[in-house]
Amino acid sequence: MLIIFLLLGLIIGSFLNAVVYRLNAVESLMERSHCPHCKKKVRWFDNVPLLSFIILGAKCRDCGEKISWQYPVVEATMGIVFALIGNYFFNIFDPSSWMLTAFYWVIFSLLMVIFVYDFQYMEIPMLVLWLGVGLSLAYLVWSDWQNFQSAVSIMDLGTISGLIGAVVAFLFFFGLAAYSKETWMGYGDAYLGILVGLIVGWPNILATLMLSFAIGALISVGLIAVSKKTMKSQVPFAPFLITGTFLVVILPQIFPFLKYWLSIVG
């Protein structure tokens, strides 16, 4: 099953690369893939995730222009993400796990689009973000409806936990953006906080914020050290927040003792 999850993630990663490009170029998702340089249609055998990039030597078959490393990186990353989520959340004998796995696959696919788009263009695609918010709310309501009888307190309801997490994250980022006049943080990050809060809920949103800022600080210091950035350079924050979100979701499954740590943080 793990191989199936991995291959599915690679295919989805290839599709997400096309989504990012076409969102920026305002092109239809229904058209065949084409080279952004010469506009020639990509042959089906040149569109195999990872393998085609290697065989073509990272160059377009028709015009010889270089193919961005974004393509194999996103494909490989989604392959790993799908494999990890499928491995730790999917149980073939538990139908509720099928929905949770599908939810995480879809949500982290949308988050990957936001990650890459913000990294490239310093902008969060709001259409993708609000789609994620709508899907998250729908899943939380459905999950609570399925498990309402087993809830001990109101905080056991994912919808309540998610809404609290969303409000906390939104107010935190909105406050930073407003106080700094968007020099520290953009209002788009505040809206992304709503989605992230719905995904991880309360109190996990606190650990998510801590991890995101820690990762951001480490990366920023590293970029300054190699003279890629200066103290005044703007760095997109969405990639750090999305990375922190994934880690908060997946790491407690790999290392169960982290569930206790997250409860202490909250």
N, C-alpha and C positions, 0 to 999 in steps of 0.2 A: 504493500500500500504506500509505503514511504516514497518509492520510485514514482508511483502514479501522481502523488501530491507534488513531488519535485517537478515532473514534466508539465503538469498543469500550471504550476507557478511560472515556469519558463515561458509557456505560451501566453499566459496573461501578461507577463512582463513585456513581451514583444508588442502586445496590443496597447499597453499603457504608454509605451514610447510613442506610438502613433497618436494616441490621444493628446499627449503633451504637445507634440509638434502641431497638430491640427487645431488645437485650442488657440494657440498663439497665431497661427496662420489663418484662422477662421475658415477652415476647410471642412468638408463633410467627412464623417467617419465611415461612410459607406463606400468611399472610393478605394481603389487598390493603392497599396503603398508605392511611393515613388521617391526617387533620389531628390533631396532638397536642392541640389546644385543643378543637375542637368534635366530634372523633372521626368526622366525616363521611368517607366513602370518597373517595379522590382519583380523579377521572376520568382515563381513559387519556390524554386530550389535555392534561391538566394535569400529566402526569408525564414530559414530555419533558425530558431533561437540559439545563440552562442556559436553553433557549428558554422553557419554561413559567415559570420564575422571572422572566424579563424581561417576558413578556406579562402575567402576573398582578400586576406591580408589587410583587413581594415580599410579597404578601398572599394569604391563603386566600380562594378564591372564595366559600365559604359563610359564614364568620364574620368575615372581614376582618382576622383577627389576622396579625401580621407573620410571614413565613417567615424562619427564621434564615439568615444569610449562610453558615453552615457548608455548606449544601446545594450552592450553586453553586461554592464554593471547592473542596470535596472533588471534585466532578465535574470541574471544570477541571483540578485537580491530577492526578487519575488519567488524564485524557486526555493530558496532557503526559508523564506517567510511562510510559504504555503506548506512546506514539509514540516516545519516546526509546529505550526498551528494544527495541521492534520494529525501529527504524531501525538500531541499532548491533549487535544480537545475532542478528537473524533473517536467515537466508540460505535462500531457497527451494530451492536446490540442495544444501543440507547438512542432512539429517534430524536430526543431533545438535543443530543450532542451534535446531530447532523445540522440542526438549525444554528446552533452556536458556532460551529465550524464555518458554515456558509456565511454567517454574519461577519465573523472576523476576516474571512477571505475577501469579502466585498469591501468592508470598511478599510482594511489596510491596502487594498488596491487603490481606493479613492485617496487615501492618505499619501500613497506613493506618487500619485499624480500631483498632489499639492506640494509634496517634498521637492520633486524635480522642477516643477514650474516656479516655485518660489526661489529655488537655488539658481535657476537660470535667469529669471526675469524680475526678481525681487518683488513679486506680486502673487497674491493668493487668488486662485480662480474661484470666485464666489459660487458659481453654478455647481461646481463639484463639491464645495464645502457644504452648501445648504442641502444638497442631495444626501450627503453623509449624515447631516443632522436629522433629516426626515426619516431615513432608514434606521438610524439609531433609536429614535423615539418609537418607531413602529415595532422594532424588535423588543425593546424594553417593555412596552405595554403588552405585547403578545406573551413574553416570558413571564411577566407578573400574573397574567390571566391564567397561565398554565400552572403556576406554582403558588397561587395565592393561599391555598389551604395550609401550606407548610411554613408560611411566614410567621415568625414569632413576634416581630415588632415592625413598625412602619419602615424602619431603616433596612429591613430585609428585602424591601421592594426595590428592584433595580431602577424603576422609573424615578422614585423619590431620591435614591442615592445618586443617580445620574444627573438629575436636575440640580441637586445641591452642588455637585462637582462642577457642573456647567456654570452655575451662577458665580461660584468662588473663582473659577479660572477667568471668566469674562471680566468680573469686577477688578481682579488683580491686574490683568493686562490692560484693560481700559484705563485704569488709574495711572499706570506707567506711561501709556501713550499720551494721555491728556496732560499729565504733569510735565513730561519732557517735550511736548509738542511734536510727538512722533519721531524724536531723535533717538530714543532708547528702544522704542517698540512701536509698531504700527497698529492701527485699529484692526487691520486684518488679522493680526495675531490674537486680538481679543475675541473675534468671531471664531477663530480656530479653537480657542480655549473652550468655547461652548461644545464643540464636537468632541474634543478630547475629554472634557468633564463627563459627558454622557457615556463615553466608552469605558473609562476607568472608574467613575463614580467617586463617592465620598467614603472613606478618607483617602483613597489611593491617589486622588488628584494632587495631594500634598507631596507625596513621594515622586510623582511624575514631574511636578514643577522643580523639585530639588535636583532630580537627575538631569532634566533638560538644561538647567542653568549650569550645572557642573560640566556637562558635555560641551555646552557652548563656550564656557570659560577655557576648557582645555584646548578645544579646537582653535579658538581665537588666539590664545597665547602661542600655540604652535605656528599659526599663520604669520604672526608678528615675528616670531623667532626666525622664520625662513624668509622674512622680508616680503611676504606676499600681501600683507596688510599692515596698516598703521593703527594707532590708537583711535584715530578719527574715522577709520573706514567703517562703512555699513556692512553688516553681515546678516543675511536672512536668518530669522530665528525659527521659522516653521520646521526646517529639517531637524533641529535639535529637539523641539517639542514632540515631533512625530517619533523620533528615535527613542526618547524617554517614554513615550506612551507604549511603544512596542515592548520595551524592556520590562515595564511594570506589568504588562499582560503576560509575557512569556517566561520571565525569569523565575517567578514563584512556582511555575510548573516544573521547571528543571531543578530548582533548588528549593524544596518545600519549606526549609527553615526561613526563607525570605518572607513567607506569609506572616510569620510572627513579627518580623522587623517592620513590615508595612503596617501592621496593627498598632505598633508602638509609635511610628511616625504620625499616624492619624490620631 
